[in-house]
Amino acid sequence: MLTVISGTNRPDSATRKIVRHLEGIYQGLGQSLKVLDLQHLPSEAFHAAAYAAKPAGVQPFIDDILHSHGLIVVTPEYNGGVPGVLKYFIDLLPFPKSFEFRPVCFVGLGAGEWGALRPVEQLQGVFGYRNAFIYPERVFIRHVHKVLNDKGELIDPEIDKRLRSQAQGFVAFSEALRPMRMARGVG
């Protein structure tokens, strides 16, 4: 199972709309996909004590990461960087096993010209530090509100093409790494 992280807790976000589009792409590839929507993190996750003792409501999120065969991280750009909730979520996850030897790919989206280049590069550093296998084909979606219609559907065929190309490659990448991951006892 692959897991997609919707990297914001903002209600009705463009991020979640892109995640919905990705669900259809991966389903079309015959892949089961679990969506982790950070909007659904329980409020007790944000108490200072959560660093030491994970609240029970956070455990399903942790379990989904630990049992995933690969992660698709969809991140918006907030103030030139990664949304705080996404970085906080990463910080709550067990070290090092959450990302170690786990394939990961990135989709960035933003209202501006660069389509979340900065947060994706920041996340590549964090995931690289945590020994993830980073898939090199990133997708950046600039001017995200111009490529979604009133129903929140992606209407730009070029972006759809890039997302499909990334998904096909990432599925193959994840499958190719699976024997090595199994030999190491990693999900």
C-alpha atoms as an extended CHARMM CRD file, in Angstrom:
* protein
*
       187  EXT
         1         1  MET       CA              0.0000000000        0.0000000000        0.0000000000  PROA      1               0.0000000000
         2         2  LEU       CA              1.1920000000        3.4950000000       -0.8500000000  PROA      2               0.0000000000
         3         3  THR       CA              0.3770000000        6.4350000000        1.3870000000  PROA      3               0.0000000000
         4         4  VAL       CA             -0.1910000000       10.0200000000        0.3370000000  PROA      4               0.0000000000
         5         5  ILE       CA              0.2810000000       12.7680000000        2.9090000000  PROA      5               0.0000000000
         6         6  SER       CA             -1.9090000000       15.8170000000        2.3920000000  PROA      6               0.0000000000
         7         7  GLY       CA              0.5690000000       18.2810000000        3.8690000000  PROA      7               0.0000000000
         8         8  THR       CA             -1.7150000000       20.8950000000        5.3910000000  PROA      8               0.0000000000
         9         9  ASN       CA             -4.5090000000       21.0800000000        7.9020000000  PROA      9               0.0000000000
        10        10  ARG       CA             -6.2230000000       23.9320000000        6.0830000000  PROA      10              0.0000000000
        11        11  PRO       CA             -9.8880000000       23.0980000000        5.4020000000  PROA      11              0.0000000000
        12        12  ASP       CA            -10.9130000000       22.8540000000        1.7380000000  PROA      12              0.0000000000
        13        13  SER       CA             -7.3060000000       23.2620000000        0.6320000000  PROA      13              0.0000000000
        14        14  ALA       CA             -6.0030000000       23.0880000000       -2.9060000000  PROA      14              0.0000000000
        15        15  THR       CA             -3.6180000000       20.4570000000       -1.5530000000  PROA      15              0.0000000000
        16        16  ARG       CA             -6.4940000000       18.1240000000       -0.7340000000  PROA      16              0.0000000000
        17        17  LYS       CA             -7.9660000000       18.7140000000       -4.2040000000  PROA      17              0.0000000000
        18        18  ILE       CA             -4.7050000000       17.6460000000       -5.8270000000  PROA      18              0.0000000000
        19        19  VAL       CA             -4.6150000000       14.6200000000       -3.5020000000  PROA      19              0.0000000000
        20        20  ARG       CA             -8.0930000000       13.6320000000       -4.7410000000  PROA      20              0.0000000000
        21        21  HSD       CA             -6.7780000000       13.7830000000       -8.2970000000  PROA      21              0.0000000000
        22        22  LEU       CA             -3.8160000000       11.6020000000       -7.3220000000  PROA      22              0.0000000000
        23        23  GLU       CA             -6.1730000000        9.0630000000       -5.7590000000  PROA      23              0.0000000000
        24        24  GLY       CA             -7.7630000000        8.5770000000       -9.1810000000  PROA      24              0.0000000000
        25        25  ILE       CA             -4.3940000000        8.2790000000      -10.9090000000  PROA      25              0.0000000000
        26        26  TYR       CA             -3.0750000000        5.6360000000       -8.5070000000  PROA      26              0.0000000000
        27        27  GLN       CA             -6.3790000000        3.7700000000       -8.5600000000  PROA      27              0.0000000000
        28        28  GLY       CA             -6.0970000000        3.6660000000      -12.3460000000  PROA      28              0.0000000000
        29        29  LEU       CA             -2.6800000000        2.0600000000      -11.9010000000  PROA      29              0.0000000000
        30        30  GLY       CA             -4.2090000000       -0.6180000000       -9.6820000000  PROA      30              0.0000000000
        31        31  GLN       CA             -2.5580000000        0.7210000000       -6.5440000000  PROA      31              0.0000000000
        32        32  SER       CA             -4.2290000000        0.8970000000       -3.1700000000  PROA      32              0.0000000000
        33        33  LEU       CA             -3.6270000000        4.3240000000       -1.7130000000  PROA      33              0.0000000000
        34        34  LYS       CA             -4.1230000000        5.4630000000        1.8660000000  PROA      34              0.0000000000
        35        35  VAL       CA             -4.6430000000        9.2020000000        2.3720000000  PROA      35              0.0000000000
        36        36  LEU       CA             -3.2820000000       10.8160000000        5.5230000000  PROA      36              0.0000000000
        37        37  ASP       CA             -5.0150000000       14.1710000000        5.7560000000  PROA      37              0.0000000000
        38        38  LEU       CA             -3.2820000000       16.2830000000        8.3950000000  PROA      38              0.0000000000
        39        39  GLN       CA             -6.5490000000       18.1400000000        8.8410000000  PROA      39              0.0000000000
        40        40  HSD       CA             -7.6600000000       15.0740000000       10.8070000000  PROA      40              0.0000000000
        41        41  LEU       CA             -4.7910000000       15.0330000000       13.3040000000  PROA      41              0.0000000000
        42        42  PRO       CA             -6.3840000000       15.0380000000       16.7670000000  PROA      42              0.0000000000
        43        43  SER       CA             -6.0270000000       18.2310000000       18.7790000000  PROA      43              0.0000000000
        44        44  GLU       CA             -4.0750000000       16.4060000000       21.5000000000  PROA      44              0.0000000000
        45        45  ALA       CA             -1.3210000000       15.8630000000       18.9240000000  PROA      45              0.0000000000
        46        46  PHE       CA             -0.4840000000       19.5390000000       19.3600000000  PROA      46              0.0000000000
        47        47  HSD       CA              0.1070000000       19.4180000000       23.1120000000  PROA      47              0.0000000000
        48        48  ALA       CA              3.7440000000       19.7210000000       24.1520000000  PROA      48              0.0000000000
        49        49  ALA       CA              3.5450000000       16.3440000000       25.8860000000  PROA      49              0.0000000000
        50        50  ALA       CA              2.9480000000       14.6510000000       22.5070000000  PROA      50              0.0000000000
        51        51  TYR       CA              6.6760000000       14.6490000000       21.8110000000  PROA      51              0.0000000000
        52        52  ALA       CA              7.3230000000       12.2980000000       24.7230000000  PROA      52              0.0000000000
        53        53  ALA       CA              4.1330000000       10.2250000000       24.8060000000  PROA      53              0.0000000000
        54        54  LYS       CA              2.1880000000        9.9930000000       21.5710000000  PROA      54              0.0000000000
        55        55  PRO       CA             -1.5490000000       10.4890000000       22.1020000000  PROA      55              0.0000000000
        56        56  ALA       CA             -3.6640000000        7.4690000000       21.1560000000  PROA      56              0.0000000000
        57        57  GLY       CA             -5.2760000000        9.4300000000       18.3130000000  PROA      57              0.0000000000
        58        58  VAL       CA             -1.8920000000        9.8940000000       16.6110000000  PROA      58              0.0000000000
        59        59  GLN       CA             -1.0620000000        6.1770000000       16.5440000000  PROA      59              0.0000000000
        60        60  PRO       CA             -3.1790000000        5.3720000000       13.4510000000  PROA      60              0.0000000000
        61        61  PHE       CA             -1.2280000000        8.0240000000       11.5150000000  PROA      61              0.0000000000
        62        62  ILE       CA              2.0720000000        6.5310000000       12.6970000000  PROA      62              0.0000000000
        63        63  ASP       CA              0.9170000000        3.0060000000       11.8340000000  PROA      63              0.0000000000
        64        64  ASP       CA             -0.0810000000        4.0880000000        8.3220000000  PROA      64              0.0000000000
        65        65  ILE       CA              3.4070000000        5.4930000000        7.7320000000  PROA      65              0.0000000000
        66        66  LEU       CA              5.1510000000        2.4250000000        9.1670000000  PROA      66              0.0000000000
        67        67  HSD       CA              3.1050000000        0.0080000000        7.0380000000  PROA      67              0.0000000000
        68        68  SER       CA              3.3880000000        1.9690000000        3.8190000000  PROA      68              0.0000000000
        69        69  HSD       CA              5.4390000000        0.6890000000        0.8790000000  PROA      69              0.0000000000
        70        70  GLY       CA              6.0060000000        4.2610000000       -0.2690000000  PROA      70              0.0000000000
        71        71  LEU       CA              5.0040000000        7.8330000000        0.5120000000  PROA      71              0.0000000000
        72        72  ILE       CA              3.6990000000       10.5490000000       -1.7700000000  PROA      72              0.0000000000
        73        73  VAL       CA              4.0430000000       13.9010000000       -0.0280000000  PROA      73              0.0000000000
        74        74  VAL       CA              1.8580000000       16.7030000000       -1.3760000000  PROA      74              0.0000000000
        75        75  THR       CA              2.8690000000       20.0290000000        0.0840000000  PROA      75              0.0000000000
        76        76  PRO       CA              1.7570000000       23.5830000000       -0.4170000000  PROA      76              0.0000000000
        77        77  GLU       CA              4.0980000000       26.5040000000        0.1140000000  PROA      77              0.0000000000
        78        78  TYR       CA              3.3380000000       28.6390000000        3.1470000000  PROA      78              0.0000000000
        79        79  ASN       CA              5.4540000000       31.7580000000        3.5590000000  PROA      79              0.0000000000
        80        80  GLY       CA              8.2810000000       30.3560000000        1.4660000000  PROA      80              0.0000000000
        81        81  GLY       CA              8.4500000000       27.0190000000        3.2620000000  PROA      81              0.0000000000
        82        82  VAL       CA              6.8920000000       23.8110000000        4.5020000000  PROA      82              0.0000000000
        83        83  PRO       CA              3.5830000000       24.1540000000        6.3640000000  PROA      83              0.0000000000
        84        84  GLY       CA              4.2370000000       23.9850000000       10.0960000000  PROA      84              0.0000000000
        85        85  VAL       CA              1.7770000000       21.1330000000       10.5830000000  PROA      85              0.0000000000
        86        86  LEU       CA              3.6380000000       18.9520000000        8.0730000000  PROA      86              0.0000000000
        87        87  LYS       CA              7.0110000000       19.4880000000        9.7330000000  PROA      87              0.0000000000
        88        88  TYR       CA              5.4380000000       18.9420000000       13.1470000000  PROA      88              0.0000000000
        89        89  PHE       CA              3.8470000000       15.6900000000       11.9590000000  PROA      89              0.0000000000
        90        90  ILE       CA              7.2370000000       14.4930000000       10.6850000000  PROA      90              0.0000000000
        91        91  ASP       CA              8.7670000000       15.3720000000       14.0590000000  PROA      91              0.0000000000
        92        92  LEU       CA              6.1600000000       13.2320000000       15.8520000000  PROA      92              0.0000000000
        93        93  LEU       CA              7.0360000000       10.1160000000       13.8560000000  PROA      93              0.0000000000
        94        94  PRO       CA              9.4110000000        7.4810000000       15.2650000000  PROA      94              0.0000000000
        95        95  PHE       CA             13.0560000000        7.9840000000       14.3870000000  PROA      95              0.0000000000
        96        96  PRO       CA             14.6020000000        6.4610000000       12.3080000000  PROA      96              0.0000000000
        97        97  LYS       CA             12.1580000000        3.7790000000       11.1870000000  PROA      97              0.0000000000
        98        98  SER       CA              9.4230000000        6.0280000000        9.8060000000  PROA      98              0.0000000000
        99        99  PHE       CA             11.2900000000        6.9310000000        6.6330000000  PROA      99              0.0000000000
       100       100  GLU       CA             14.4170000000        4.7850000000        6.6670000000  PROA      100             0.0000000000
       101       101  PHE       CA             14.6670000000        2.9050000000        3.3670000000  PROA      101             0.0000000000
       102       102  ARG       CA             11.1160000000        4.0010000000        2.4590000000  PROA      102             0.0000000000
       103       103  PRO       CA             10.5250000000        5.3370000000       -1.0690000000  PROA      103             0.0000000000
       104       104  VAL       CA              9.1180000000        8.8620000000       -1.1740000000  PROA      104             0.0000000000
       105       105  CYS       CA              8.1310000000       11.2870000000       -3.9040000000  PROA      105             0.0000000000
       106       106  PHE       CA              7.0030000000       14.8960000000       -3.7900000000  PROA      106             0.0000000000
       107       107  VAL       CA              4.3350000000       17.0790000000       -5.3360000000  PROA      107             0.0000000000
       108       108  GLY       CA              4.5260000000       20.7860000000       -4.5690000000  PROA      108             0.0000000000
       109       109  LEU       CA              1.8470000000       23.3530000000       -5.2110000000  PROA      109             0.0000000000
       110       110  GLY       CA              1.6510000000       27.0470000000       -4.7290000000  PROA      110             0.0000000000
       111       111  ALA       CA             -0.1720000000       30.1700000000       -5.7180000000  PROA      111             0.0000000000
       112       112  GLY       CA              3.0410000000       31.6880000000       -7.0240000000  PROA      112             0.0000000000
       113       113  GLU       CA              5.4220000000       31.1480000000       -9.8910000000  PROA      113             0.0000000000
       114       114  TRP       CA              7.6020000000       28.3810000000       -8.4070000000  PROA      114             0.0000000000
       115       115  GLY       CA              4.9870000000       25.8180000000       -7.3760000000  PROA      115             0.0000000000
       116       116  ALA       CA              6.4220000000       25.0690000000       -3.9210000000  PROA      116             0.0000000000
       117       117  LEU       CA              9.9880000000       24.4720000000       -5.0710000000  PROA      117             0.0000000000
       118       118  ARG       CA             11.3240000000       25.6980000000       -1.7060000000  PROA      118             0.0000000000
       119       119  PRO       CA              9.2480000000       23.4160000000        0.5360000000  PROA      119             0.0000000000
       120       120  VAL       CA              9.9200000000       20.3880000000       -1.6580000000  PROA      120             0.0000000000
       121       121  GLU       CA             13.6470000000       21.0440000000       -1.4640000000  PROA      121             0.0000000000
       122       122  GLN       CA             13.3640000000       21.4980000000        2.3160000000  PROA      122             0.0000000000
       123       123  LEU       CA             11.5040000000       18.2010000000        2.6010000000  PROA      123             0.0000000000
       124       124  GLN       CA             14.0600000000       16.4110000000        0.4360000000  PROA      124             0.0000000000
       125       125  GLY       CA             16.6780000000       17.4400000000        2.9840000000  PROA      125             0.0000000000
       126       126  VAL       CA             14.5880000000       16.1910000000        5.9100000000  PROA      126             0.0000000000
       127       127  PHE       CA             13.6860000000       12.8850000000        4.2450000000  PROA      127             0.0000000000
       128       128  GLY       CA             17.2690000000       12.4220000000        3.0480000000  PROA      128             0.0000000000
       129       129  TYR       CA             18.4800000000       12.9430000000        6.6090000000  PROA      129             0.0000000000
       130       130  ARG       CA             16.0140000000       10.2420000000        7.6740000000  PROA      130             0.0000000000
       131       131  ASN       CA             17.4750000000        7.8490000000        5.0110000000  PROA      131             0.0000000000
       132       132  ALA       CA             14.4480000000        7.7190000000        2.7350000000  PROA      132             0.0000000000
       133       133  PHE       CA             14.8230000000        6.6850000000       -0.8940000000  PROA      133             0.0000000000
       134       134  ILE       CA             13.8960000000        9.8530000000       -2.7420000000  PROA      134             0.0000000000
       135       135  TYR       CA             12.3190000000        9.4410000000       -6.1510000000  PROA      135             0.0000000000
       136       136  PRO       CA             13.8760000000       12.1010000000       -8.4010000000  PROA      136             0.0000000000
       137       137  GLU       CA             10.8310000000       13.0670000000      -10.5020000000  PROA      137             0.0000000000
       138       138  ARG       CA              9.1710000000       15.9030000000       -8.6250000000  PROA      138             0.0000000000
       139       139  VAL       CA              6.0450000000       17.7140000000       -9.7790000000  PROA      139             0.0000000000
       140       140  PHE       CA              5.6190000000       21.4330000000       -9.1460000000  PROA      140             0.0000000000
       141       141  ILE       CA              2.2110000000       23.0010000000       -9.6850000000  PROA      141             0.0000000000
       142       142  ARG       CA              2.3970000000       26.7710000000       -9.9930000000  PROA      142             0.0000000000
       143       143  HSD       CA             -0.5960000000       29.0920000000       -9.8890000000  PROA      143             0.0000000000
       144       144  VAL       CA             -2.5790000000       26.2060000000       -8.4410000000  PROA      144             0.0000000000
       145       145  HSD       CA             -5.8760000000       28.0860000000       -8.2670000000  PROA      145             0.0000000000
       146       146  LYS       CA             -5.7600000000       28.6290000000      -12.0310000000  PROA      146             0.0000000000
       147       147  VAL       CA             -5.4900000000       24.8970000000      -12.7580000000  PROA      147             0.0000000000
       148       148  LEU       CA             -8.4630000000       23.8520000000      -10.6180000000  PROA      148             0.0000000000
       149       149  ASN       CA            -12.0490000000       24.4450000000      -11.7080000000  PROA      149             0.0000000000
       150       150  ASP       CA            -14.9230000000       25.5630000000       -9.4480000000  PROA      150             0.0000000000
       151       151  LYS       CA            -15.4870000000       21.9410000000       -8.3950000000  PROA      151             0.0000000000
       152       152  GLY       CA            -11.8480000000       21.5850000000       -7.3410000000  PROA      152             0.0000000000
       153       153  GLU       CA            -10.9450000000       19.3740000000      -10.2910000000  PROA      153             0.0000000000
       154       154  LEU       CA             -7.6030000000       19.5820000000      -12.0740000000  PROA      154             0.0000000000
       155       155  ILE       CA             -8.1840000000       20.9890000000      -15.5670000000  PROA      155             0.0000000000
       156       156  ASP       CA             -4.6230000000       21.4020000000      -16.8240000000  PROA      156             0.0000000000
       157       157  PRO       CA             -3.6860000000       18.4780000000      -19.1140000000  PROA      157             0.0000000000
       158       158  GLU       CA              0.0590000000       19.1350000000      -18.8410000000  PROA      158             0.0000000000
       159       159  ILE       CA              0.0080000000       18.8850000000      -15.0430000000  PROA      159             0.0000000000
       160       160  ASP       CA             -2.1460000000       15.7640000000      -15.2590000000  PROA      160             0.0000000000
       161       161  LYS       CA              0.4100000000       14.2710000000      -17.6560000000  PROA      161             0.0000000000
       162       162  ARG       CA              3.2850000000       15.0530000000      -15.2640000000  PROA      162             0.0000000000
       163       163  LEU       CA              1.3990000000       13.6170000000      -12.2720000000  PROA      163             0.0000000000
       164       164  ARG       CA              0.6600000000       10.4350000000      -14.2290000000  PROA      164             0.0000000000
       165       165  SER       CA              4.2800000000       10.1120000000      -15.3340000000  PROA      165             0.0000000000
       166       166  GLN       CA              5.4630000000       10.5590000000      -11.7540000000  PROA      166             0.0000000000
       167       167  ALA       CA              2.9390000000        8.0220000000      -10.4460000000  PROA      167             0.0000000000
       168       168  GLN       CA              3.9240000000        5.3710000000      -12.9880000000  PROA      168             0.0000000000
       169       169  GLY       CA              7.5960000000        5.8680000000      -12.2530000000  PROA      169             0.0000000000
       170       170  PHE       CA              7.0810000000        5.9510000000       -8.5010000000  PROA      170             0.0000000000
       171       171  VAL       CA              5.1190000000        2.6900000000       -8.5140000000  PROA      171             0.0000000000
       172       172  ALA       CA              7.9710000000        1.0100000000      -10.4290000000  PROA      172             0.0000000000
       173       173  PHE       CA             10.5660000000        2.6270000000       -8.1210000000  PROA      173             0.0000000000
       174       174  SER       CA              8.7450000000        1.4240000000       -5.0050000000  PROA      174             0.0000000000
       175       175  GLU       CA              8.3270000000       -2.1000000000       -6.3730000000  PROA      175             0.0000000000
       176       176  ALA       CA             11.9920000000       -2.2990000000       -7.3820000000  PROA      176             0.0000000000
       177       177  LEU       CA             13.0500000000       -1.4090000000       -3.8330000000  PROA      177             0.0000000000
       178       178  ARG       CA             10.6120000000       -3.7660000000       -2.1570000000  PROA      178             0.0000000000
       179       179  PRO       CA             12.8830000000       -6.8760000000       -2.0270000000  PROA      179             0.0000000000
       180       180  MET       CA             15.6790000000       -4.8650000000       -0.3930000000  PROA      180             0.0000000000
       181       181  ARG       CA             13.2280000000       -3.3540000000        2.0930000000  PROA      181             0.0000000000
       182       182  MET       CA             11.7850000000       -6.7550000000        2.9410000000  PROA      182             0.0000000000
       183       183  ALA       CA             15.2880000000       -8.1540000000        3.5080000000  PROA      183             0.0000000000
       184       184  ARG       CA             15.8690000000       -5.3530000000        6.0200000000  PROA      184             0.0000000000
       185       185  GLY       CA             12.5190000000       -5.9780000000        7.7000000000  PROA      185             0.0000000000
       186       186  VAL       CA             11.0910000000       -2.6240000000        6.6690000000  PROA      186             0.0000000000
       187       187  GLY       CA              7.3340000000       -2.6030000000        5.7700000000  PROA      187             0.0000000000
